[in-house]
Amino acid sequence: MSLQLREAIQTQRSVQKEEDNETSKRFLQNESQRQKLGLELDETKQKLNQTQGVNTALKEQINTLQLQLDKADQERNQLGTKLKSFMEAAEDESRHSARGRRNIGTVLNLMNFNFCY
């Protein structure tokens, strides 16, 4: 082989080796970046799952509290109805007792009147 051919082949190998080294370097950088992005993606997915879990728990808590509130409202309405009924009965009793006392008072006055004469 001629000297020029050998030098050209050697230069070509040298250039090829530099390109290979540069390509390997870029590949390793790319792989490193890919791994970082993969980890970040996994962390983000995990956060999302946790958030969804918290969201679900909060929805369940809201539903439970709403059921308790509805039950308390229902009980309050029932007790209010009972209380109103008791109050109406007490008013009726009071009116009836007042009439009875007036009648007794009239009878006692008549008796006093009769004793006086």
KEDO-923980 format. One record per atom (N, C-alpha, C, O): x, y, z; atom name. Coordinates in Angstrom, 1 decimal. Layout:
N
<r <X, Y, Z>, CA>
...
//
This chain:
117
<r <0.8, -1.2, 0.0>, N>
<r <0.0, 0.0, 0.0>, CA>
<r <0.9, 1.2, 0.0>, C>
<r <2.0, 1.3, 0.5>, O>
<r <0.3, 2.2, -0.6>, N>
<r <1.1, 3.4, -0.6>, CA>
<r <0.9, 4.2, 0.7>, C>
<r <0.0, 4.0, 1.5>, O>
<r <1.9, 5.0, 0.9>, N>
<r <1.9, 5.8, 2.1>, CA>
<r <0.7, 6.7, 2.2>, C>
<r <0.1, 6.9, 3.3>, O>
<r <0.3, 7.3, 1.1>, N>
<r <-0.9, 8.2, 1.1>, CA>
<r <-2.2, 7.4, 1.5>, C>
<r <-3.0, 7.9, 2.2>, O>
<r <-2.2, 6.2, 1.0>, N>
<r <-3.4, 5.4, 1.2>, CA>
<r <-3.5, 5.0, 2.7>, C>
<r <-4.5, 5.1, 3.3>, O>
<r <-2.3, 4.7, 3.3>, N>
<r <-2.2, 4.3, 4.7>, CA>
<r <-2.6, 5.5, 5.5>, C>
<r <-3.3, 5.4, 6.5>, O>
<r <-2.1, 6.7, 5.2>, N>
<r <-2.4, 7.9, 6.0>, CA>
<r <-3.9, 8.2, 5.9>, C>
<r <-4.5, 8.7, 6.8>, O>
<r <-4.5, 8.0, 4.7>, N>
<r <-5.9, 8.3, 4.5>, CA>
<r <-6.7, 7.3, 5.3>, C>
<r <-7.7, 7.7, 5.9>, O>
<r <-6.3, 6.1, 5.3>, N>
<r <-7.0, 5.1, 6.1>, CA>
<r <-6.9, 5.4, 7.6>, C>
<r <-7.9, 5.3, 8.4>, O>
<r <-5.7, 5.8, 8.0>, N>
<r <-5.4, 6.1, 9.4>, CA>
<r <-6.2, 7.3, 9.8>, C>
<r <-6.8, 7.4, 10.9>, O>
<r <-6.3, 8.3, 9.0>, N>
<r <-7.1, 9.5, 9.2>, CA>
<r <-8.5, 9.2, 9.3>, C>
<r <-9.3, 9.7, 10.2>, O>
<r <-9.0, 8.3, 8.4>, N>
<r <-10.4, 7.9, 8.4>, CA>
<r <-10.7, 7.2, 9.7>, C>
<r <-11.8, 7.4, 10.3>, O>
<r <-9.8, 6.3, 10.1>, N>
<r <-10.0, 5.5, 11.4>, CA>
<r <-10.1, 6.5, 12.6>, C>
<r <-10.9, 6.4, 13.5>, O>
<r <-9.2, 7.5, 12.6>, N>
<r <-9.1, 8.5, 13.6>, CA>
<r <-10.4, 9.3, 13.7>, C>
<r <-11.0, 9.5, 14.8>, O>
<r <-10.9, 9.7, 12.5>, N>
<r <-12.1, 10.5, 12.5>, CA>
<r <-13.3, 9.6, 12.9>, C>
<r <-14.1, 10.0, 13.7>, O>
<r <-13.3, 8.4, 12.4>, N>
<r <-14.3, 7.4, 12.8>, CA>
<r <-14.3, 7.2, 14.3>, C>
<r <-15.4, 7.1, 15.0>, O>
<r <-13.1, 7.0, 14.9>, N>
<r <-13.0, 6.8, 16.3>, CA>
<r <-13.6, 8.0, 17.1>, C>
<r <-14.2, 7.8, 18.1>, O>
<r <-13.2, 9.2, 16.7>, N>
<r <-13.7, 10.5, 17.3>, CA>
<r <-15.3, 10.5, 17.2>, C>
<r <-16.0, 10.8, 18.2>, O>
<r <-15.8, 10.2, 16.0>, N>
<r <-17.2, 10.1, 15.9>, CA>
<r <-17.9, 9.1, 16.8>, C>
<r <-18.9, 9.3, 17.4>, O>
<r <-17.2, 7.9, 16.9>, N>
<r <-17.7, 6.9, 17.7>, CA>
<r <-17.7, 7.3, 19.2>, C>
<r <-18.7, 7.1, 19.9>, O>
<r <-16.6, 8.0, 19.6>, N>
<r <-16.5, 8.5, 21.0>, CA>
<r <-17.6, 9.5, 21.2>, C>
<r <-18.3, 9.5, 22.3>, O>
<r <-17.8, 10.4, 20.3>, N>
<r <-18.8, 11.5, 20.4>, CA>
<r <-20.2, 10.9, 20.5>, C>
<r <-21.0, 11.3, 21.3>, O>
<r <-20.4, 9.9, 19.6>, N>
<r <-21.7, 9.2, 19.6>, CA>
<r <-22.0, 8.5, 20.9>, C>
<r <-23.1, 8.5, 21.5>, O>
<r <-20.9, 7.8, 21.4>, N>
<r <-21.0, 7.1, 22.7>, CA>
<r <-21.3, 8.1, 23.9>, C>
<r <-22.1, 7.8, 24.7>, O>
<r <-20.6, 9.2, 23.8>, N>
<r <-20.8, 10.2, 24.9>, CA>
<r <-22.3, 10.7, 24.8>, C>
<r <-22.9, 10.9, 25.9>, O>
<r <-22.8, 11.1, 23.6>, N>
<r <-24.1, 11.6, 23.5>, CA>
<r <-25.1, 10.5, 23.9>, C>
<r <-26.2, 10.8, 24.5>, O>
<r <-24.8, 9.2, 23.6>, N>
<r <-25.7, 8.1, 24.0>, CA>
<r <-25.8, 8.0, 25.5>, C>
<r <-26.9, 7.9, 26.0>, O>
<r <-24.7, 8.1, 26.2>, N>
<r <-24.6, 8.0, 27.6>, CA>
<r <-25.4, 9.2, 28.2>, C>
<r <-26.1, 9.0, 29.2>, O>
<r <-25.2, 10.4, 27.7>, N>
<r <-25.9, 11.6, 28.2>, CA>
<r <-27.4, 11.4, 28.0>, C>
<r <-28.2, 11.7, 28.9>, O>
<r <-27.8, 10.9, 26.8>, N>
<r <-29.2, 10.7, 26.5>, CA>
<r <-29.8, 9.6, 27.5>, C>
<r <-30.9, 9.8, 28.0>, O>
<r <-29.0, 8.6, 27.7>, N>
<r <-29.5, 7.5, 28.6>, CA>
<r <-29.6, 8.0, 30.0>, C>
<r <-30.6, 7.7, 30.7>, O>
<r <-28.7, 8.9, 30.5>, N>
<r <-28.8, 9.5, 31.8>, CA>
<r <-30.1, 10.4, 31.9>, C>
<r <-30.8, 10.3, 32.9>, O>
<r <-30.3, 11.2, 30.9>, N>
<r <-31.5, 12.0, 30.9>, CA>
<r <-32.7, 11.2, 30.9>, C>
<r <-33.7, 11.5, 31.5>, O>
<r <-32.7, 10.1, 30.1>, N>
<r <-33.9, 9.2, 30.0>, CA>
<r <-34.2, 8.6, 31.4>, C>
<r <-35.4, 8.5, 31.8>, O>
<r <-33.2, 8.2, 32.1>, N>
<r <-33.4, 7.6, 33.4>, CA>
<r <-33.9, 8.7, 34.4>, C>
<r <-34.8, 8.4, 35.2>, O>
<r <-33.4, 9.9, 34.3>, N>
<r <-33.9, 11.0, 35.2>, CA>
<r <-35.4, 11.2, 34.9>, C>
<r <-36.2, 11.4, 35.8>, O>
<r <-35.7, 11.3, 33.6>, N>
<r <-37.1, 11.5, 33.2>, CA>
<r <-38.0, 10.4, 33.7>, C>
<r <-39.1, 10.6, 34.1>, O>
<r <-37.5, 9.2, 33.5>, N>
<r <-38.3, 8.0, 34.0>, CA>
<r <-38.5, 8.0, 35.5>, C>
<r <-39.7, 7.8, 35.9>, O>
<r <-37.5, 8.4, 36.3>, N>
<r <-37.7, 8.5, 37.7>, CA>
<r <-38.7, 9.6, 38.0>, C>
<r <-39.6, 9.5, 38.9>, O>
<r <-38.6, 10.8, 37.3>, N>
<r <-39.5, 11.9, 37.6>, CA>
<r <-41.0, 11.5, 37.2>, C>
<r <-41.9, 11.8, 37.9>, O>
<r <-41.1, 10.7, 36.1>, N>
<r <-42.4, 10.2, 35.7>, CA>
<r <-43.0, 9.3, 36.8>, C>
<r <-44.2, 9.4, 37.1>, O>
<r <-42.2, 8.4, 37.3>, N>
<r <-42.7, 7.5, 38.3>, CA>
<r <-43.1, 8.2, 39.6>, C>
<r <-44.1, 7.9, 40.2>, O>
<r <-42.3, 9.2, 40.0>, N>
<r <-42.6, 10.0, 41.2>, CA>
<r <-43.9, 10.8, 40.9>, C>
<r <-44.8, 10.9, 41.9>, O>
<r <-44.1, 11.4, 39.8>, N>
<r <-45.3, 12.1, 39.4>, CA>
<r <-46.5, 11.2, 39.5>, C>
<r <-47.6, 11.6, 40.0>, O>
<r <-46.4, 10.0, 38.9>, N>
<r <-47.5, 9.0, 38.9>, CA>
<r <-47.8, 8.6, 40.4>, C>
<r <-49.0, 8.5, 40.7>, O>
<r <-46.8, 8.5, 41.2>, N>
<r <-47.0, 8.1, 42.6>, CA>
<r <-47.8, 9.2, 43.3>, C>
<r <-48.7, 9.0, 44.1>, O>
<r <-47.4, 10.5, 43.1>, N>
<r <-48.1, 11.6, 43.7>, CA>
<r <-49.5, 11.7, 43.2>, C>
<r <-50.4, 12.0, 44.0>, O>
<r <-49.7, 11.4, 41.9>, N>
<r <-51.1, 11.4, 41.4>, CA>
<r <-51.9, 10.4, 42.1>, C>
<r <-53.1, 10.6, 42.5>, O>
<r <-51.4, 9.2, 42.2>, N>
<r <-52.1, 8.1, 42.9>, CA>
<r <-52.4, 8.5, 44.4>, C>
<r <-53.5, 8.2, 44.8>, O>
<r <-51.5, 9.1, 45.0>, N>
<r <-51.7, 9.6, 46.4>, CA>
<r <-52.8, 10.6, 46.5>, C>
<r <-53.7, 10.6, 47.3>, O>
<r <-52.7, 11.5, 45.5>, N>
<r <-53.7, 12.6, 45.4>, CA>
<r <-55.1, 12.0, 45.2>, C>
<r <-56.1, 12.4, 45.8>, O>
<r <-55.2, 11.0, 44.3>, N>
<r <-56.4, 10.4, 44.0>, CA>
<r <-57.0, 9.6, 45.2>, C>
<r <-58.2, 9.6, 45.5>, O>
<r <-56.0, 9.0, 46.0>, N>
<r <-56.4, 8.3, 47.2>, CA>
<r <-57.0, 9.3, 48.2>, C>
<r <-58.0, 9.1, 48.8>, O>
<r <-56.3, 10.5, 48.3>, N>
<r <-56.8, 11.5, 49.3>, CA>
<r <-58.1, 12.0, 48.8>, C>
<r <-59.0, 12.2, 49.6>, O>
<r <-58.2, 12.2, 47.5>, N>
<r <-59.5, 12.7, 46.9>, CA>
<r <-60.6, 11.8, 47.2>, C>
<r <-61.7, 12.2, 47.6>, O>
<r <-60.4, 10.5, 47.0>, N>
<r <-61.4, 9.5, 47.3>, CA>
<r <-61.8, 9.5, 48.7>, C>
<r <-62.9, 9.4, 49.1>, O>
<r <-60.8, 9.5, 49.6>, N>
<r <-61.0, 9.6, 51.0>, CA>
<r <-61.9, 10.8, 51.4>, C>
<r <-62.8, 10.7, 52.2>, O>
<r <-61.5, 11.9, 50.8>, N>
<r <-62.3, 13.1, 51.1>, CA>
<r <-63.7, 13.0, 50.6>, C>
<r <-64.7, 13.5, 51.3>, O>
<r <-63.9, 12.4, 49.5>, N>
<r <-65.3, 12.2, 48.9>, CA>
<r <-66.1, 11.3, 49.9>, C>
<r <-67.3, 11.6, 50.2>, O>
<r <-65.5, 10.3, 50.3>, N>
<r <-66.1, 9.3, 51.3>, CA>
<r <-66.5, 10.1, 52.6>, C>
<r <-67.6, 9.9, 53.1>, O>
<r <-65.6, 10.9, 53.1>, N>
<r <-65.8, 11.6, 54.3>, CA>
<r <-67.0, 12.6, 54.1>, C>
<r <-67.8, 12.8, 55.0>, O>
<r <-67.0, 13.3, 52.9>, N>
<r <-68.1, 14.2, 52.6>, CA>
<r <-69.4, 13.4, 52.6>, C>
<r <-70.4, 13.9, 53.1>, O>
<r <-69.4, 12.3, 51.9>, N>
<r <-70.7, 11.5, 51.9>, CA>
<r <-71.1, 11.1, 53.3>, C>
<r <-72.3, 11.1, 53.6>, O>
<r <-70.2, 10.6, 54.1>, N>
<r <-70.5, 10.2, 55.5>, CA>
<r <-71.1, 11.4, 56.3>, C>
<r <-72.1, 11.2, 56.9>, O>
<r <-70.4, 12.5, 56.2>, N>
<r <-70.9, 13.7, 56.9>, CA>
<r <-72.3, 14.2, 56.4>, C>
<r <-73.1, 14.6, 57.2>, O>
<r <-72.5, 14.1, 55.1>, N>
<r <-73.8, 14.5, 54.5>, CA>
<r <-74.9, 13.5, 55.0>, C>
<r <-76.0, 14.0, 55.4>, O>
<r <-74.6, 12.2, 55.1>, N>
<r <-75.6, 11.3, 55.6>, CA>
<r <-75.9, 11.6, 57.1>, C>
<r <-77.0, 11.5, 57.5>, O>
<r <-74.8, 11.9, 57.9>, N>
<r <-75.0, 12.2, 59.3>, CA>
<r <-75.8, 13.5, 59.4>, C>
<r <-76.7, 13.6, 60.3>, O>
<r <-75.6, 14.5, 58.6>, N>
<r <-76.3, 15.7, 58.6>, CA>
<r <-77.8, 15.5, 58.2>, C>
<r <-78.7, 16.0, 58.9>, O>
<r <-78.0, 14.7, 57.2>, N>
<r <-79.4, 14.4, 56.8>, CA>
<r <-80.1, 13.6, 57.9>, C>
<r <-81.3, 13.9, 58.2>, O>
<r <-79.5, 12.7, 58.6>, N>
<r <-80.1, 12.0, 59.7>, CA>
<r <-80.4, 13.0, 60.9>, C>
<r <-81.4, 12.9, 61.5>, O>
<r <-79.4, 13.9, 61.2>, N>
<r <-79.7, 14.9, 62.2>, CA>
<r <-80.8, 15.8, 61.9>, C>
<r <-81.6, 16.1, 62.7>, O>
<r <-80.9, 16.2, 60.6>, N>
<r <-82.1, 17.0, 60.2>, CA>
<r <-83.4, 16.3, 60.3>, C>
<r <-84.4, 16.8, 60.8>, O>
<r <-83.4, 15.0, 60.0>, N>
<r <-84.6, 14.2, 60.1>, CA>
<r <-85.0, 14.1, 61.5>, C>
<r <-86.2, 14.2, 61.9>, O>
<r <-84.0, 13.8, 62.4>, N>
<r <-84.3, 13.6, 63.8>, CA>
<r <-84.8, 15.0, 64.4>, C>
<r <-85.7, 15.0, 65.2>, O>
<r <-84.2, 16.1, 64.0>, N>
<r <-84.6, 17.4, 64.4>, CA>
<r <-86.0, 17.7, 64.0>, C>
<r <-86.8, 18.2, 64.9>, O>
<r <-86.4, 17.3, 62.8>, N>
<r <-87.8, 17.5, 62.4>, CA>
<r <-88.7, 16.7, 63.2>, C>
<r <-89.8, 17.2, 63.5>, O>
<r <-88.4, 15.5, 63.5>, N>
<r <-89.3, 14.6, 64.3>, CA>
<r <-89.4, 15.2, 65.7>, C>
<r <-90.5, 15.2, 66.2>, O>
<r <-88.3, 15.6, 66.3>, N>
<r <-88.4, 16.1, 67.6>, CA>
<r <-89.1, 17.4, 67.6>, C>
<r <-89.9, 17.7, 68.6>, O>
<r <-89.0, 18.2, 66.6>, N>
<r <-89.7, 19.5, 66.5>, CA>
<r <-91.2, 19.2, 66.4>, C>
<r <-92.0, 19.9, 67.1>, O>
<r <-91.6, 18.2, 65.7>, N>
<r <-93.0, 17.9, 65.6>, CA>
<r <-93.5, 17.4, 66.9>, C>
<r <-94.6, 17.8, 67.3>, O>
<r <-92.8, 16.6, 67.6>, N>
<r <-93.2, 16.1, 68.9>, CA>
<r <-93.3, 17.3, 69.9>, C>
<r <-94.3, 17.3, 70.7>, O>
<r <-92.3, 18.1, 69.9>, N>
<r <-92.3, 19.3, 70.8>, CA>
<r <-93.5, 20.2, 70.5>, C>
<r <-94.2, 20.6, 71.5>, O>
<r <-93.8, 20.4, 69.3>, N>
<r <-95.0, 21.2, 68.9>, CA>
<r <-96.3, 20.5, 69.4>, C>
<r <-97.2, 21.2, 69.9>, O>
<r <-96.3, 19.2, 69.3>, N>
<r <-97.5, 18.5, 69.7>, CA>
<r <-97.6, 18.6, 71.3>, C>
<r <-98.7, 18.8, 71.8>, O>
<r <-96.5, 18.5, 72.0>, N>
<r <-96.5, 18.6, 73.4>, CA>
<r <-97.0, 20.0, 73.9>, C>
<r <-97.7, 20.2, 74.8>, O>
<r <-96.5, 21.0, 73.1>, N>
<r <-96.8, 22.4, 73.5>, CA>
<r <-98.3, 22.7, 73.2>, C>
<r <-98.9, 23.3, 74.0>, O>
<r <-98.8, 22.1, 72.1>, N>
<r <-100.3, 22.3, 71.9>, CA>
<r <-101.1, 21.6, 72.9>, C>
<r <-102.1, 22.1, 73.4>, O>
<r <-100.7, 20.4, 73.3>, N>
<r <-101.4, 19.7, 74.4>, CA>
<r <-101.3, 20.4, 75.7>, C>
<r <-102.3, 20.5, 76.4>, O>
<r <-100.2, 21.0, 76.0>, N>
<r <-100.0, 21.8, 77.2>, CA>
<r <-100.9, 23.0, 77.2>, C>
<r <-101.5, 23.4, 78.2>, O>
<r <-101.0, 23.7, 76.0>, N>
<r <-101.9, 24.8, 75.9>, CA>
<r <-103.3, 24.5, 76.1>, C>
<r <-104.1, 25.1, 76.8>, O>
<r <-103.7, 23.3, 75.5>, N>
<r <-105.1, 22.9, 75.6>, CA>
<r <-105.4, 22.5, 77.1>, C>
<r <-106.4, 22.9, 77.6>, O>
<r <-104.4, 21.9, 77.7>, N>
<r <-104.6, 21.5, 79.2>, CA>
<r <-104.7, 22.8, 80.0>, C>
<r <-105.5, 22.9, 80.9>, O>
<r <-103.9, 23.8, 79.7>, N>
<r <-103.9, 25.0, 80.4>, CA>
<r <-105.2, 25.7, 80.2>, C>
<r <-105.8, 26.2, 81.2>, O>
<r <-105.8, 25.8, 79.0>, N>
<r <-107.1, 26.4, 78.8>, CA>
<r <-108.2, 25.6, 79.5>, C>
<r <-109.1, 26.2, 80.1>, O>
<r <-108.1, 24.3, 79.4>, N>
<r <-109.1, 23.5, 80.1>, CA>
<r <-109.0, 23.7, 81.6>, C>
<r <-110.1, 23.8, 82.3>, O>
<r <-107.8, 23.8, 82.2>, N>
<r <-107.7, 24.0, 83.6>, CA>
<r <-108.2, 25.3, 84.0>, C>
<r <-108.7, 25.5, 85.1>, O>
<r <-107.9, 26.3, 83.2>, N>
<r <-108.4, 27.7, 83.5>, CA>
<r <-109.9, 27.8, 83.5>, C>
<r <-110.5, 28.4, 84.4>, O>
<r <-110.6, 27.1, 82.6>, N>
<r <-112.0, 27.0, 82.6>, CA>
<r <-112.5, 26.3, 83.9>, C>
<r <-113.5, 26.8, 84.5>, O>
<r <-111.8, 25.2, 84.2>, N>
<r <-112.2, 24.5, 85.4>, CA>
<r <-112.0, 25.3, 86.6>, C>
<r <-112.9, 25.3, 87.5>, O>
<r <-110.9, 26.1, 86.7>, N>
<r <-110.7, 27.0, 87.9>, CA>
<r <-111.8, 28.1, 88.0>, C>
<r <-112.2, 28.4, 89.0>, O>
<r <-112.2, 28.6, 86.8>, N>
<r <-113.2, 29.6, 86.8>, CA>
<r <-114.5, 29.0, 87.3>, C>
<r <-115.2, 29.7, 88.0>, O>
<r <-114.8, 27.8, 86.8>, N>
<r <-116.1, 27.2, 87.2>, CA>
<r <-116.0, 26.9, 88.7>, C>
<r <-117.0, 27.1, 89.4>, O>
<r <-114.9, 26.4, 89.2>, N>
<r <-114.7, 26.2, 90.7>, CA>
<r <-114.9, 27.5, 91.4>, C>
<r <-115.5, 27.5, 92.5>, O>
<r <-114.3, 28.5, 90.9>, N>
<r <-114.4, 29.8, 91.6>, CA>
<r <-115.8, 30.3, 91.6>, C>
<r <-116.2, 30.9, 92.6>, O>
<r <-116.6, 30.1, 90.6>, N>
<r <-118.0, 30.5, 90.6>, CA>
<r <-118.7, 29.7, 91.6>, C>
<r <-119.6, 30.3, 92.3>, O>
<r <-118.5, 28.4, 91.6>, N>
<r <-119.2, 27.6, 92.6>, CA>
<r <-118.8, 28.0, 94.0>, C>
<r <-119.7, 28.1, 94.9>, O>
<r <-117.6, 28.3, 94.3>, N>
<r <-117.2, 28.7, 95.6>, CA>
<r <-117.8, 30.1, 96.0>, C>
<r <-118.2, 30.3, 97.1>, O>
<r <-117.8, 31.0, 95.0>, N>
<r <-118.5, 32.3, 95.3>, CA>
<r <-119.9, 32.1, 95.6>, C>
<r <-120.5, 32.7, 96.5>, O>
<r <-120.6, 31.2, 94.9>, N>
<r <-122.0, 30.9, 95.2>, CA>
<r <-122.2, 30.3, 96.6>, C>
<r <-123.1, 30.7, 97.3>, O>
<r <-121.3, 29.4, 96.9>, N>
<r <-121.4, 28.8, 98.2>, CA>
<r <-121.2, 29.9, 99.3>, C>
<r <-121.9, 29.9, 100.3>, O>
<r <-120.2, 30.7, 99.1>, N>
<r <-120.0, 31.8, 100.1>, CA>
<r <-121.2, 32.7, 100.1>, C>
<r <-121.6, 33.2, 101.2>, O>
<r <-121.8, 33.0, 99.0>, N>
<r <-123.0, 33.9, 99.0>, CA>
<r <-124.1, 33.2, 99.8>, C>
<r <-124.8, 33.9, 100.5>, O>
<r <-124.3, 31.9, 99.6>, N>
<r <-125.3, 31.2, 100.3>, CA>
<r <-125.1, 31.1, 101.8>, C>
<r <-126.0, 31.2, 102.6>, O>
<r <-123.8, 31.0, 102.2>, N>
<r <-123.5, 31.0, 103.6>, CA>
<r <-123.8, 32.3, 104.3>, C>
<r <-124.1, 32.5, 105.4>, O>
<r <-123.5, 33.4, 103.4>, N>
<r <-123.7, 34.7, 104.0>, CA>
<r <-125.2, 35.0, 104.2>, C>
<r <-125.5, 35.8, 105.1>, O>
<r <-126.1, 34.4, 103.5>, N>
<r <-127.6, 34.7, 103.7>, CA>
<r <-128.2, 33.7, 104.5>, C>
<r <-129.4, 33.8, 104.8>, O>
//
